[in-house]
Amino acid sequence: MPKTRGGSLEAQNAQLKKTLAERLLDVATLKEMLGNNFRSPVQGGDLWTAARQGIA
């Protein structure tokens, strides 16, 4: 039996929610691992600017 459009959207939504939860957990884990040991190489903490300038 083919999936209905609503069922397909529900399955896709569930997969996206799972992926988001995994990424949020990854971010939380990295923040926990880095703790206070992480310091931006640029005064003021703008890591993205540092990366664009080739500093980070």
CHARMM-style PDB file with segment names, atoms N, HN, CA, C and O in Angstrom:
ATOM      1  N   MET     1       0.837  -1.172   0.000  1.00  0.00      PROA
ATOM      2  CA  MET     1       0.000   0.000   0.000  1.00  0.00      PROA
ATOM      3  C   MET     1       0.887   1.243   0.000  1.00  0.00      PROA
ATOM      4  O   MET     1       1.757   1.369   0.862  1.00  0.00      PROA
ATOM      5  N   PRO     2       0.688   2.172  -0.955  1.00  0.00      PROA
ATOM      6  CA  PRO     2       1.515   3.378  -1.028  1.00  0.00      PROA
ATOM      7  C   PRO     2       1.226   4.309   0.149  1.00  0.00      PROA
ATOM      8  O   PRO     2       0.114   4.359   0.675  1.00  0.00      PROA
ATOM      9  N   LYS     3       2.264   5.039   0.539  1.00  0.00      PROA
ATOM     10  HN  LYS     3       3.167   4.998   0.112  1.00  0.00      PROA
ATOM     11  CA  LYS     3       2.097   6.012   1.613  1.00  0.00      PROA
ATOM     12  C   LYS     3       1.274   7.190   1.123  1.00  0.00      PROA
ATOM     13  O   LYS     3       1.371   7.603  -0.032  1.00  0.00      PROA
ATOM     14  N   THR     4       0.476   7.714   2.013  1.00  0.00      PROA
ATOM     15  HN  THR     4       0.397   7.379   2.952  1.00  0.00      PROA
ATOM     16  CA  THR     4      -0.262   8.918   1.668  1.00  0.00      PROA
ATOM     17  C   THR     4       0.678  10.106   1.785  1.00  0.00      PROA
ATOM     18  O   THR     4       1.748  10.017   2.388  1.00  0.00      PROA
ATOM     19  N   ARG     5       0.266  11.199   1.208  1.00  0.00      PROA
ATOM     20  HN  ARG     5      -0.603  11.272   0.719  1.00  0.00      PROA
ATOM     21  CA  ARG     5       1.106  12.392   1.266  1.00  0.00      PROA
ATOM     22  C   ARG     5       1.344  12.813   2.713  1.00  0.00      PROA
ATOM     23  O   ARG     5       2.459  13.179   3.087  1.00  0.00      PROA
ATOM     24  N   GLY     6       0.288  12.758   3.523  1.00  0.00      PROA
ATOM     25  HN  GLY     6      -0.617  12.460   3.220  1.00  0.00      PROA
ATOM     26  CA  GLY     6       0.419  13.115   4.923  1.00  0.00      PROA
ATOM     27  C   GLY     6       1.356  12.184   5.660  1.00  0.00      PROA
ATOM     28  O   GLY     6       2.154  12.629   6.485  1.00  0.00      PROA
ATOM     29  N   GLY     7       1.270  10.893   5.371  1.00  0.00      PROA
ATOM     30  HN  GLY     7       0.622  10.531   4.701  1.00  0.00      PROA
ATOM     31  CA  GLY     7       2.150   9.920   6.006  1.00  0.00      PROA
ATOM     32  C   GLY     7       3.592  10.142   5.622  1.00  0.00      PROA
ATOM     33  O   GLY     7       4.494   9.996   6.447  1.00  0.00      PROA
ATOM     34  N   SER     8       3.812  10.496   4.361  1.00  0.00      PROA
ATOM     35  HN  SER     8       3.079  10.614   3.691  1.00  0.00      PROA
ATOM     36  CA  SER     8       5.162  10.765   3.890  1.00  0.00      PROA
ATOM     37  C   SER     8       5.738  12.001   4.569  1.00  0.00      PROA
ATOM     38  O   SER     8       6.906  12.023   4.958  1.00  0.00      PROA
ATOM     39  N   LEU     9       4.915  13.016   4.704  1.00  0.00      PROA
ATOM     40  HN  LEU     9       3.966  12.998   4.388  1.00  0.00      PROA
ATOM     41  CA  LEU     9       5.372  14.238   5.365  1.00  0.00      PROA
ATOM     42  C   LEU     9       5.645  13.982   6.840  1.00  0.00      PROA
ATOM     43  O   LEU     9       6.596  14.524   7.403  1.00  0.00      PROA
ATOM     44  N   GLU    10       4.819  13.164   7.460  1.00  0.00      PROA
ATOM     45  HN  GLU    10       4.046  12.724   7.002  1.00  0.00      PROA
ATOM     46  CA  GLU    10       5.038  12.828   8.867  1.00  0.00      PROA
ATOM     47  C   GLU    10       6.349  12.069   9.043  1.00  0.00      PROA
ATOM     48  O   GLU    10       7.086  12.317   9.997  1.00  0.00      PROA
ATOM     49  N   ALA    11       6.640  11.154   8.136  1.00  0.00      PROA
ATOM     50  HN  ALA    11       6.041  10.952   7.361  1.00  0.00      PROA
ATOM     51  CA  ALA    11       7.890  10.396   8.211  1.00  0.00      PROA
ATOM     52  C   ALA    11       9.088  11.313   8.002  1.00  0.00      PROA
ATOM     53  O   ALA    11      10.093  11.197   8.703  1.00  0.00      PROA
ATOM     54  N   GLN    12       8.984  12.210   7.053  1.00  0.00      PROA
ATOM     55  HN  GLN    12       8.167  12.305   6.483  1.00  0.00      PROA
ATOM     56  CA  GLN    12      10.070  13.155   6.798  1.00  0.00      PROA
ATOM     57  C   GLN    12      10.256  14.074   8.000  1.00  0.00      PROA
ATOM     58  O   GLN    12      11.387  14.358   8.395  1.00  0.00      PROA
ATOM     59  N   ASN    13       9.159  14.540   8.582  1.00  0.00      PROA
ATOM     60  HN  ASN    13       8.240  14.310   8.262  1.00  0.00      PROA
ATOM     61  CA  ASN    13       9.233  15.406   9.753  1.00  0.00      PROA
ATOM     62  C   ASN    13       9.895  14.677  10.917  1.00  0.00      PROA
ATOM     63  O   ASN    13      10.719  15.258  11.623  1.00  0.00      PROA
ATOM     64  N   ALA    14       9.544  13.416  11.121  1.00  0.00      PROA
ATOM     65  HN  ALA    14       8.875  12.944  10.547  1.00  0.00      PROA
ATOM     66  CA  ALA    14      10.146  12.630  12.196  1.00  0.00      PROA
ATOM     67  C   ALA    14      11.650  12.483  11.978  1.00  0.00      PROA
ATOM     68  O   ALA    14      12.429  12.580  12.926  1.00  0.00      PROA
ATOM     69  N   GLN    15      12.056  12.250  10.733  1.00  0.00      PROA
ATOM     70  HN  GLN    15      11.423  12.171   9.963  1.00  0.00      PROA
ATOM     71  CA  GLN    15      13.480  12.107  10.428  1.00  0.00      PROA
ATOM     72  C   GLN    15      14.222  13.419  10.666  1.00  0.00      PROA
ATOM     73  O   GLN    15      15.329  13.418  11.203  1.00  0.00      PROA
ATOM     74  N   LEU    16      13.621  14.528  10.272  1.00  0.00      PROA
ATOM     75  HN  LEU    16      12.721  14.529   9.836  1.00  0.00      PROA
ATOM     76  CA  LEU    16      14.246  15.835  10.488  1.00  0.00      PROA
ATOM     77  C   LEU    16      14.370  16.147  11.972  1.00  0.00      PROA
ATOM     78  O   LEU    16      15.382  16.694  12.409  1.00  0.00      PROA
ATOM     79  N   LYS    17      13.355  15.805  12.745  1.00  0.00      PROA
ATOM     80  HN  LYS    17      12.533  15.360  12.390  1.00  0.00      PROA
ATOM     81  CA  LYS    17      13.417  16.023  14.192  1.00  0.00      PROA
ATOM     82  C   LYS    17      14.526  15.187  14.817  1.00  0.00      PROA
ATOM     83  O   LYS    17      15.241  15.658  15.701  1.00  0.00      PROA
ATOM     84  N   LYS    18      14.669  13.942  14.356  1.00  0.00      PROA
ATOM     85  HN  LYS    18      14.088  13.559  13.637  1.00  0.00      PROA
ATOM     86  CA  LYS    18      15.721  13.068  14.872  1.00  0.00      PROA
ATOM     87  C   LYS    18      17.092  13.638  14.531  1.00  0.00      PROA
ATOM     88  O   LYS    18      17.982  13.667  15.381  1.00  0.00      PROA
ATOM     89  N   THR    19      17.265  14.089  13.294  1.00  0.00      PROA
ATOM     90  HN  THR    19      16.542  14.065  12.603  1.00  0.00      PROA
ATOM     91  CA  THR    19      18.539  14.666  12.861  1.00  0.00      PROA
ATOM     92  C   THR    19      18.865  15.918  13.665  1.00  0.00      PROA
ATOM     93  O   THR    19      20.008  16.112  14.081  1.00  0.00      PROA
ATOM     94  N   LEU    20      17.868  16.766  13.883  1.00  0.00      PROA
ATOM     95  HN  LEU    20      16.940  16.609  13.544  1.00  0.00      PROA
ATOM     96  CA  LEU    20      18.082  17.977  14.671  1.00  0.00      PROA
ATOM     97  C   LEU    20      18.500  17.629  16.097  1.00  0.00      PROA
ATOM     98  O   LEU    20      19.424  18.235  16.639  1.00  0.00      PROA
ATOM     99  N   ALA    21      17.825  16.658  16.703  1.00  0.00      PROA
ATOM    100  HN  ALA    21      17.074  16.166  16.263  1.00  0.00      PROA
ATOM    101  CA  ALA    21      18.166  16.257  18.063  1.00  0.00      PROA
ATOM    102  C   ALA    21      19.598  15.731  18.136  1.00  0.00      PROA
ATOM    103  O   ALA    21      20.316  16.014  19.096  1.00  0.00      PROA
ATOM    104  N   GLU    22      20.015  14.968  17.126  1.00  0.00      PROA
ATOM    105  HN  GLU    22      19.433  14.738  16.347  1.00  0.00      PROA
ATOM    106  CA  GLU    22      21.389  14.447  17.099  1.00  0.00      PROA
ATOM    107  C   GLU    22      22.396  15.585  16.991  1.00  0.00      PROA
ATOM    108  O   GLU    22      23.427  15.567  17.663  1.00  0.00      PROA
ATOM    109  N   ARG    23      22.103  16.578  16.149  1.00  0.00      PROA
ATOM    110  HN  ARG    23      21.265  16.593  15.603  1.00  0.00      PROA
ATOM    111  CA  ARG    23      23.031  17.702  15.986  1.00  0.00      PROA
ATOM    112  C   ARG    23      23.112  18.540  17.262  1.00  0.00      PROA
ATOM    113  O   ARG    23      24.193  18.987  17.647  1.00  0.00      PROA
ATOM    114  N   LEU    24      21.972  18.749  17.913  1.00  0.00      PROA
ATOM    115  HN  LEU    24      21.094  18.386  17.600  1.00  0.00      PROA
ATOM    116  CA  LEU    24      21.973  19.495  19.164  1.00  0.00      PROA
ATOM    117  C   LEU    24      22.777  18.767  20.226  1.00  0.00      PROA
ATOM    118  O   LEU    24      23.473  19.394  21.025  1.00  0.00      PROA
ATOM    119  N   LEU    25      22.683  17.450  20.235  1.00  0.00      PROA
ATOM    120  HN  LEU    25      22.118  16.941  19.586  1.00  0.00      PROA
ATOM    121  CA  LEU    25      23.477  16.664  21.170  1.00  0.00      PROA
ATOM    122  C   LEU    25      24.960  16.779  20.835  1.00  0.00      PROA
ATOM    123  O   LEU    25      25.794  16.886  21.734  1.00  0.00      PROA
ATOM    124  N   ASP    26      25.291  16.757  19.546  1.00  0.00      PROA
ATOM    125  HN  ASP    26      24.614  16.670  18.816  1.00  0.00      PROA
ATOM    126  CA  ASP    26      26.689  16.929  19.128  1.00  0.00      PROA
ATOM    127  C   ASP    26      27.233  18.268  19.621  1.00  0.00      PROA
ATOM    128  O   ASP    26      28.343  18.333  20.150  1.00  0.00      PROA
ATOM    129  N   VAL    27      26.457  19.331  19.450  1.00  0.00      PROA
ATOM    130  HN  VAL    27      25.556  19.278  19.020  1.00  0.00      PROA
ATOM    131  CA  VAL    27      26.893  20.660  19.872  1.00  0.00      PROA
ATOM    132  C   VAL    27      27.073  20.703  21.384  1.00  0.00      PROA
ATOM    133  O   VAL    27      28.068  21.230  21.880  1.00  0.00      PROA
ATOM    134  N   ALA    28      26.109  20.148  22.115  1.00  0.00      PROA
ATOM    135  HN  ALA    28      25.301  19.719  21.712  1.00  0.00      PROA
ATOM    136  CA  ALA    28      26.202  20.141  23.578  1.00  0.00      PROA
ATOM    137  C   ALA    28      27.429  19.358  24.036  1.00  0.00      PROA
ATOM    138  O   ALA    28      28.115  19.766  24.972  1.00  0.00      PROA
ATOM    139  N   THR    29      27.703  18.239  23.379  1.00  0.00      PROA
ATOM    140  HN  THR    29      27.145  17.908  22.618  1.00  0.00      PROA
ATOM    141  CA  THR    29      28.861  17.418  23.725  1.00  0.00      PROA
ATOM    142  C   THR    29      30.154  18.174  23.468  1.00  0.00      PROA
ATOM    143  O   THR    29      31.058  18.161  24.303  1.00  0.00      PROA
ATOM    144  N   LEU    30      30.249  18.833  22.317  1.00  0.00      PROA
ATOM    145  HN  LEU    30      29.514  18.844  21.638  1.00  0.00      PROA
ATOM    146  CA  LEU    30      31.457  19.603  22.002  1.00  0.00      PROA
ATOM    147  C   LEU    30      31.659  20.747  22.991  1.00  0.00      PROA
ATOM    148  O   LEU    30      32.782  21.002  23.425  1.00  0.00      PROA
ATOM    149  N   LYS    31      30.584  21.429  23.346  1.00  0.00      PROA
ATOM    150  HN  LYS    31      29.671  21.222  22.994  1.00  0.00      PROA
ATOM    151  CA  LYS    31      30.704  22.512  24.318  1.00  0.00      PROA
ATOM    152  C   LYS    31      31.185  21.975  25.656  1.00  0.00      PROA
ATOM    153  O   LYS    31      32.014  22.596  26.321  1.00  0.00      PROA
ATOM    154  N   GLU    32      30.666  20.825  26.047  1.00  0.00      PROA
ATOM    155  HN  GLU    32      29.992  20.320  25.507  1.00  0.00      PROA
ATOM    156  CA  GLU    32      31.084  20.210  27.313  1.00  0.00      PROA
ATOM    157  C   GLU    32      32.557  19.812  27.250  1.00  0.00      PROA
ATOM    158  O   GLU    32      33.298  20.009  28.213  1.00  0.00      PROA
ATOM    159  N   MET    33      32.980  19.253  26.117  1.00  0.00      PROA
ATOM    160  HN  MET    33      32.379  19.093  25.334  1.00  0.00      PROA
ATOM    161  CA  MET    33      34.369  18.824  25.968  1.00  0.00      PROA
ATOM    162  C   MET    33      35.321  20.019  25.976  1.00  0.00      PROA
ATOM    163  O   MET    33      36.400  19.957  26.564  1.00  0.00      PROA
ATOM    164  N   LEU    34      34.916  21.097  25.325  1.00  0.00      PROA
ATOM    165  HN  LEU    34      34.038  21.147  24.847  1.00  0.00      PROA
ATOM    166  CA  LEU    34      35.782  22.269  25.245  1.00  0.00      PROA
ATOM    167  C   LEU    34      35.815  23.033  26.558  1.00  0.00      PROA
ATOM    168  O   LEU    34      36.848  23.580  26.943  1.00  0.00      PROA
ATOM    169  N   GLY    35      34.684  23.066  27.239  1.00  0.00      PROA
ATOM    170  HN  GLY    35      33.845  22.621  26.926  1.00  0.00      PROA
ATOM    171  CA  GLY    35      34.607  23.765  28.511  1.00  0.00      PROA
ATOM    172  C   GLY    35      35.152  25.167  28.406  1.00  0.00      PROA
ATOM    173  O   GLY    35      34.834  25.895  27.466  1.00  0.00      PROA
ATOM    174  N   ASN    36      35.963  25.547  29.357  1.00  0.00      PROA
ATOM    175  HN  ASN    36      36.221  24.955  30.121  1.00  0.00      PROA
ATOM    176  CA  ASN    36      36.567  26.879  29.355  1.00  0.00      PROA
ATOM    177  C   ASN    36      37.941  26.871  28.702  1.00  0.00      PROA
ATOM    178  O   ASN    36      38.663  27.866  28.769  1.00  0.00      PROA
ATOM    179  N   ASN    37      38.310  25.762  28.072  1.00  0.00      PROA
ATOM    180  HN  ASN    37      37.724  24.953  28.018  1.00  0.00      PROA
ATOM    181  CA  ASN    37      39.627  25.668  27.445  1.00  0.00      PROA
ATOM    182  C   ASN    37      39.682  26.337  26.086  1.00  0.00      PROA
ATOM    183  O   ASN    37      40.764  26.538  25.536  1.00  0.00      PROA
ATOM    184  N   PHE    38      38.526  26.682  25.539  1.00  0.00      PROA
ATOM    185  HN  PHE    38      37.646  26.518  25.986  1.00  0.00      PROA
ATOM    186  CA  PHE    38      38.482  27.270  24.204  1.00  0.00      PROA
ATOM    187  C   PHE    38      38.566  28.779  24.289  1.00  0.00      PROA
ATOM    188  O   PHE    38      37.797  29.406  25.017  1.00  0.00      PROA
ATOM    189  N   ARG    39      39.477  29.357  23.565  1.00  0.00      PROA
ATOM    190  HN  ARG    39      40.102  28.847  22.974  1.00  0.00      PROA
ATOM    191  CA  ARG    39      39.599  30.809  23.478  1.00  0.00      PROA
ATOM    192  C   ARG    39      39.727  31.171  21.996  1.00  0.00      PROA
ATOM    193  O   ARG    39      40.477  30.542  21.250  1.00  0.00      PROA
ATOM    194  N   SER    40      38.999  32.166  21.601  1.00  0.00      PROA
ATOM    195  HN  SER    40      38.390  32.677  22.207  1.00  0.00      PROA
ATOM    196  CA  SER    40      39.076  32.628  20.231  1.00  0.00      PROA
ATOM    197  C   SER    40      40.431  33.291  19.992  1.00  0.00      PROA
ATOM    198  O   SER    40      40.934  33.981  20.879  1.00  0.00      PROA
ATOM    199  N   PRO    41      41.035  33.098  18.817  1.00  0.00      PROA
ATOM    200  CA  PRO    41      42.332  33.708  18.527  1.00  0.00      PROA
ATOM    201  C   PRO    41      42.234  35.212  18.294  1.00  0.00      PROA
ATOM    202  O   PRO    41      43.257  35.891  18.198  1.00  0.00      PROA
ATOM    203  N   VAL    42      41.030  35.732  18.204  1.00  0.00      PROA
ATOM    204  HN  VAL    42      40.199  35.181  18.283  1.00  0.00      PROA
ATOM    205  CA  VAL    42      40.841  37.152  17.949  1.00  0.00      PROA
ATOM    206  C   VAL    42      40.233  37.792  19.188  1.00  0.00      PROA
ATOM    207  O   VAL    42      39.253  37.285  19.735  1.00  0.00      PROA
ATOM    208  N   GLN    43      40.807  38.894  19.627  1.00  0.00      PROA
ATOM    209  HN  GLN    43      41.603  39.305  19.183  1.00  0.00      PROA
ATOM    210  CA  GLN    43      40.240  39.583  20.776  1.00  0.00      PROA
ATOM    211  C   GLN    43      38.813  39.994  20.444  1.00  0.00      PROA
ATOM    212  O   GLN    43      38.549  40.527  19.366  1.00  0.00      PROA
ATOM    213  N   GLY    44      37.911  39.749  21.355  1.00  0.00      PROA
ATOM    214  HN  GLY    44      38.126  39.315  22.230  1.00  0.00      PROA
ATOM    215  CA  GLY    44      36.510  40.025  21.104  1.00  0.00      PROA
ATOM    216  C   GLY    44      35.761  38.753  20.746  1.00  0.00      PROA
ATOM    217  O   GLY    44      34.530  38.745  20.745  1.00  0.00      PROA
ATOM    218  N   GLY    45      36.465  37.697  20.447  1.00  0.00      PROA
ATOM    219  HN  GLY    45      37.465  37.704  20.447  1.00  0.00      PROA
ATOM    220  CA  GLY    45      35.843  36.403  20.254  1.00  0.00      PROA
ATOM    221  C   GLY    45      35.167  36.170  18.923  1.00  0.00      PROA
ATOM    222  O   GLY    45      34.323  35.278  18.826  1.00  0.00      PROA
ATOM    223  N   ASP    46      35.492  36.921  17.902  1.00  0.00      PROA
ATOM    224  HN  ASP    46      36.178  37.645  17.981  1.00  0.00      PROA
ATOM    225  CA  ASP    46      34.846  36.728  16.605  1.00  0.00      PROA
ATOM    226  C   ASP    46      35.605  35.681  15.800  1.00  0.00      PROA
ATOM    227  O   ASP    46      36.463  36.005  14.979  1.00  0.00      PROA
ATOM    228  N   LEU    47      35.272  34.422  16.053  1.00  0.00      PROA
ATOM    229  HN  LEU    47      34.575  34.158  16.719  1.00  0.00      PROA
ATOM    230  CA  LEU    47      35.980  33.308  15.419  1.00  0.00      PROA
ATOM    231  C   LEU    47      35.734  33.264  13.919  1.00  0.00      PROA
ATOM    232  O   LEU    47      36.628  32.885  13.163  1.00  0.00      PROA
ATOM    233  N   TRP    48      34.531  33.646  13.468  1.00  0.00      PROA
ATOM    234  HN  TRP    48      33.804  33.954  14.083  1.00  0.00      PROA
ATOM    235  CA  TRP    48      34.242  33.600  12.040  1.00  0.00      PROA
ATOM    236  C   TRP    48      35.113  34.578  11.267  1.00  0.00      PROA
ATOM    237  O   TRP    48      35.585  34.255  10.177  1.00  0.00      PROA
ATOM    238  N   THR    49      35.331  35.761  11.812  1.00  0.00      PROA
ATOM    239  HN  THR    49      34.948  36.023  12.698  1.00  0.00      PROA
ATOM    240  CA  THR    49      36.222  36.726  11.180  1.00  0.00      PROA
ATOM    241  C   THR    49      37.639  36.176  11.137  1.00  0.00      PROA
ATOM    242  O   THR    49      38.341  36.308  10.134  1.00  0.00      PROA
ATOM    243  N   ALA    50      38.052  35.555  12.242  1.00  0.00      PROA
ATOM    244  HN  ALA    50      37.482  35.448  13.057  1.00  0.00      PROA
ATOM    245  CA  ALA    50      39.393  34.967  12.302  1.00  0.00      PROA
ATOM    246  C   ALA    50      39.552  33.893  11.245  1.00  0.00      PROA
ATOM    247  O   ALA    50      40.600  33.805  10.605  1.00  0.00      PROA
ATOM    248  N   ALA    51      38.534  33.078  11.053  1.00  0.00      PROA
ATOM    249  HN  ALA    51      37.683  33.149  11.573  1.00  0.00      PROA
ATOM    250  CA  ALA    51      38.610  32.010  10.055  1.00  0.00      PROA
ATOM    251  C   ALA    51      38.724  32.595   8.652  1.00  0.00      PROA
ATOM    252  O   ALA    51      39.487  32.091   7.828  1.00  0.00      PROA
ATOM    253  N   ARG    52      37.974  33.648   8.378  1.00  0.00      PROA
ATOM    254  HN  ARG    52      37.354  34.057   9.048  1.00  0.00      PROA
ATOM    255  CA  ARG    52      38.040  34.269   7.060  1.00  0.00      PROA
ATOM    256  C   ARG    52      39.414  34.901   6.818  1.00  0.00      PROA
ATOM    257  O   ARG    52      39.887  34.952   5.683  1.00  0.00      PROA
ATOM    258  N   GLN    53      40.038  35.373   7.873  1.00  0.00      PROA
ATOM    259  HN  GLN    53      39.654  35.331   8.795  1.00  0.00      PROA
ATOM    260  CA  GLN    53      41.342  36.009   7.725  1.00  0.00      PROA
ATOM    261  C   GLN    53      42.478  34.992   7.778  1.00  0.00      PROA
ATOM    262  O   GLN    53      43.644  35.356   7.628  1.00  0.00      PROA
ATOM    263  N   GLY    54      42.145  33.732   7.988  1.00  0.00      PROA
ATOM    264  HN  GLY    54      41.198  33.437   8.109  1.00  0.00      PROA
ATOM    265  CA  GLY    54      43.157  32.697   8.022  1.00  0.00      PROA
ATOM    266  C   GLY    54      43.893  32.589   9.339  1.00  0.00      PROA
ATOM    267  O   GLY    54      44.955  31.971   9.402  1.00  0.00      PROA
ATOM    268  N   ILE    55      43.350  33.178  10.394  1.00  0.00      PROA
ATOM    269  HN  ILE    55      42.487  33.681  10.343  1.00  0.00      PROA
ATOM    270  CA  ILE    55      44.004  33.128  11.706  1.00  0.00      PROA
ATOM    271  C   ILE    55      43.639  31.853  12.446  1.00  0.00      PROA
ATOM    272  O   ILE    55      44.481  31.247  13.108  1.00  0.00      PROA
ATOM    273  N   ALA    56      42.370  31.446  12.331  1.00  0.00      PROA
ATOM    274  HN  ALA    56      41.686  31.938  11.793  1.00  0.00      PROA
ATOM    275  CA  ALA    56      41.891  30.292  13.104  1.00  0.00      PROA
ATOM    276  C   ALA    56      42.162  29.003  12.361  1.00  0.00      PROA
ATOM    277  OT1 ALA    56      41.829  27.925  12.853  1.00  0.00      PROA
TER     278      ALA     56
END
